[in-house]
Amino acid sequence: MFWHLSDILDFQAVQDDDSGSDGDGPQLERMDVDQTELDPALQDFVPKLKTYLHCQLLSLDDPDAQFSTEDLINVVIEKDLLYTHATMKVNYMTYDVRRDQDMINTRTRRFFLVHAQDLVDSHRYWYGEIIGIFHAYVLLADLPGKAKRVEFLWVRWFQRDMTHRCGMKAKHFPRIRYMPHESVDAFGFLNPQDVVRGVSPSSRLSLWTDYGVPSQICGSS
């Protein structure tokens, strides 16, 4: 199963080419996206994706990396195809030091946590929602060689209510809500290996009043 970039872009022309699946799954019908109004989840989809892919190809671990337009054009996604997956497995260590495994599902178990890298908030984790699980074959045009398989998650981030006391001493779970969809950081891409484990907002987190956003991709929040 796959998406073709031309199915999700209304601001960039993508040349139509052979869309065989190369054994990565059967062909799907083109995704129907209303082009009269850009879905918030798709805003800057390709620049963000190519920035992530560029970092992966160069083994850069910098979430704030920025590249020029020429650098992003240099990132070539083979046949403009993004191969989709319904699930992914996450291995983790339990509190009693035993190995366990989470099954992330984009429909039934799509919330997750990662280790935080925040200089303002001392909380240990960031929380997010997985919109899609993908892989693509990618290369840099100026570096000849075989395209590399790169896996990635398309995610929507939460923000934590920093006025709400949480943790072992407070005996409360963190309180979160969706980051406002107007924020440039509301949607993005993540390495699947960075996911610590799946979570359930209904049992482990307290959902704060969220910022709703009508979206064909995410649904209404």
C-alpha positions as CSV (number, residue, x, y, z in Angstrom):
1,M,0.0,0.0,0.0
2,F,1.3,3.4,-0.8
3,W,0.6,7.1,-1.2
4,H,1.8,9.0,-4.2
5,L,3.1,12.5,-3.4
6,S,0.8,14.0,-6.0
7,D,-2.2,12.7,-4.0
8,I,-1.4,15.0,-1.1
9,L,0.0,18.1,-2.7
10,D,-1.8,21.1,-4.1
11,F,1.1,23.4,-4.2
12,Q,3.8,21.4,-6.0
13,A,3.6,19.6,-9.3
14,V,4.8,16.1,-9.2
15,Q,5.7,14.4,-12.4
16,D,3.6,11.3,-13.1
17,D,5.6,8.1,-13.5
18,D,5.4,4.3,-13.2
19,S,3.8,3.6,-9.9
20,G,4.5,-0.1,-9.6
21,S,4.8,-1.3,-6.0
22,D,8.1,-3.2,-6.4
23,G,6.8,-5.8,-4.0
24,D,6.0,-3.4,-1.2
25,G,2.2,-3.9,-1.4
26,P,-0.8,-3.7,-3.7
27,Q,-1.7,-0.4,-5.4
28,L,-4.3,1.7,-3.7
29,E,-6.7,4.1,-5.4
30,R,-5.6,7.6,-5.2
31,M,-6.4,9.3,-1.9
32,D,-9.3,11.8,-2.3
33,V,-8.2,15.1,-0.8
34,D,-10.2,18.3,-1.1
35,Q,-7.9,20.8,-2.8
36,T,-10.2,23.8,-2.2
37,E,-8.7,24.3,1.3
38,L,-5.3,22.9,2.4
39,D,-5.7,20.5,5.2
40,P,-3.7,21.8,8.3
41,A,-2.1,18.4,8.6
42,L,-0.6,18.7,5.1
43,Q,0.8,22.2,5.6
44,D,4.5,22.1,4.6
45,F,4.3,18.3,4.4
46,V,7.0,17.9,1.7
47,P,9.5,20.4,3.1
48,K,9.2,18.8,6.6
49,L,9.4,15.3,5.2
50,K,12.5,16.1,3.0
51,T,14.2,17.8,6.0
52,Y,13.7,14.6,8.0
53,L,14.9,12.4,5.2
54,H,17.9,14.6,4.6
55,C,18.9,14.2,8.2
56,Q,18.5,10.5,8.1
57,L,20.6,10.1,4.9
58,L,23.4,12.2,6.5
59,S,23.0,10.5,9.9
60,L,22.3,13.9,11.5
61,D,20.5,13.9,14.9
62,D,19.3,17.5,14.9
63,P,15.6,18.2,15.3
64,D,16.2,21.8,14.5
65,A,18.2,21.2,11.3
66,Q,17.4,23.6,8.5
67,F,18.2,23.2,4.8
68,S,18.1,25.4,1.8
69,T,15.5,24.9,-1.0
70,E,18.3,23.4,-3.2
71,D,19.2,20.9,-0.4
72,L,15.6,19.7,-0.2
73,I,15.3,19.5,-4.0
74,N,18.4,17.3,-3.8
75,V,16.4,14.7,-1.8
76,V,14.9,12.2,-4.2
77,I,12.1,9.9,-3.1
78,E,12.0,6.9,-5.5
79,K,9.0,7.1,-7.7
80,D,7.5,9.7,-5.3
81,L,6.0,6.8,-3.4
82,L,5.5,6.6,0.4
83,Y,4.7,3.0,1.5
84,T,2.2,2.7,4.3
85,H,1.9,0.4,7.3
86,A,-1.0,-0.2,9.6
87,T,1.0,-1.2,12.7
88,M,4.5,-1.1,14.2
89,K,6.1,-2.9,17.2
90,V,7.9,-1.1,20.0
91,N,10.1,-3.0,22.4
92,Y,10.5,-1.6,25.9
93,M,11.5,-2.4,29.4
94,T,8.8,-2.7,32.1
95,Y,9.1,-1.2,35.6
96,D,10.1,-4.6,37.0
97,V,13.0,-4.8,34.4
98,R,11.3,-7.2,32.0
99,R,11.1,-7.0,28.3
100,D,7.8,-6.3,26.7
101,Q,6.4,-5.1,23.4
102,D,3.8,-2.6,22.4
103,M,1.8,-2.8,19.1
104,I,1.1,0.6,17.7
105,N,-1.9,0.8,15.5
106,T,-2.9,3.9,13.6
107,R,-6.6,3.2,14.3
108,T,-6.8,1.7,17.7
109,R,-3.6,2.5,19.6
110,R,-1.9,5.5,18.0
111,F,-0.7,7.6,21.0
112,F,2.9,7.4,22.1
113,L,5.7,9.0,24.1
114,V,9.3,9.9,23.4
115,H,12.1,11.2,25.6
116,A,11.9,15.0,25.8
117,Q,14.5,17.5,24.7
118,D,13.0,20.6,26.2
119,L,15.1,23.4,27.9
120,V,11.9,25.0,29.3
121,D,9.9,22.0,30.5
122,S,11.7,19.6,32.8
123,H,9.1,16.9,32.2
124,R,10.8,13.7,30.9
125,Y,8.5,13.0,28.0
126,W,6.8,14.4,24.9
127,Y,3.5,13.0,23.8
128,G,2.1,12.6,20.3
129,E,-0.4,10.9,18.0
130,I,0.7,8.8,15.0
131,I,-1.2,9.8,11.8
132,G,0.7,7.5,9.6
133,I,3.5,4.8,9.5
134,F,5.6,4.9,6.4
135,H,8.8,3.9,4.6
136,A,10.3,5.2,1.4
137,Y,13.3,4.6,-0.7
138,V,15.4,7.8,-0.8
139,L,18.7,9.1,-2.0
140,L,20.6,12.4,-2.5
141,A,20.9,13.4,-6.1
142,D,24.5,14.5,-5.8
143,L,25.6,11.2,-4.0
144,P,25.3,8.4,-6.5
145,G,24.3,5.0,-5.2
146,K,21.3,2.8,-4.4
147,A,18.3,4.3,-2.7
148,K,18.1,3.7,1.0
149,R,15.0,2.5,2.8
150,V,14.0,5.1,5.4
151,E,11.2,4.5,7.9
152,F,9.3,7.4,9.5
153,L,6.2,8.3,11.4
154,W,3.9,11.2,10.5
155,V,2.8,12.6,13.9
156,R,0.8,15.3,15.6
157,W,2.2,16.6,18.8
158,F,0.6,17.4,22.2
159,Q,1.6,20.1,24.6
160,R,1.6,19.7,28.4
161,D,-0.2,21.9,30.8
162,M,2.8,23.1,32.8
163,T,0.5,24.6,35.5
164,H,-0.8,21.1,36.3
165,R,1.2,19.3,39.0
166,C,2.0,15.7,38.0
167,G,4.3,12.8,38.8
168,M,4.7,10.4,41.7
169,K,4.6,13.1,44.5
170,A,1.6,14.8,43.1
171,K,-0.1,11.5,42.3
172,H,-1.5,12.8,39.0
173,F,-0.8,12.0,35.4
174,P,0.3,14.8,33.0
175,R,-2.5,16.9,31.5
176,I,-2.1,17.4,27.7
177,R,-3.8,18.9,24.7
178,Y,-3.2,19.1,21.0
179,M,-0.7,21.7,20.0
180,P,-2.5,24.5,18.1
181,H,-2.7,23.5,14.5
182,E,-1.4,26.9,13.4
183,S,1.9,26.1,15.1
184,V,4.8,25.1,12.8
185,D,5.6,22.3,15.2
186,A,2.1,20.8,15.5
187,F,2.7,18.2,12.8
188,G,6.0,16.6,11.8
189,F,8.0,13.4,11.3
190,L,9.7,11.1,13.7
191,N,12.1,8.1,13.6
192,P,10.2,5.1,14.8
193,Q,13.2,4.1,16.9
194,D,12.6,7.2,19.1
195,V,9.3,5.9,20.3
196,V,9.6,4.8,23.9
197,R,6.2,3.1,24.1
198,G,2.5,3.5,23.3
199,V,0.2,5.2,25.8
200,S,-3.6,5.6,26.3
201,P,-4.8,9.1,27.1
202,S,-7.9,7.7,28.8
203,S,-5.8,5.8,31.4
204,R,-2.4,7.2,31.6
205,L,-2.9,10.9,30.6
206,S,-5.4,13.5,31.3
207,L,-6.8,15.1,28.1
208,W,-7.0,18.8,28.6
209,T,-9.4,21.0,26.5
210,D,-7.9,20.5,23.1
211,Y,-7.5,22.7,20.1
212,G,-9.9,21.3,17.5
213,V,-8.9,21.3,13.9
214,P,-11.1,19.9,11.1
215,S,-8.9,17.6,9.1
216,Q,-9.5,15.0,6.5
217,I,-6.3,13.2,7.6
218,C,-6.7,13.3,11.4
219,G,-10.4,13.8,11.7
220,S,-11.9,16.4,14.0
221,S,-10.1,16.6,17.4
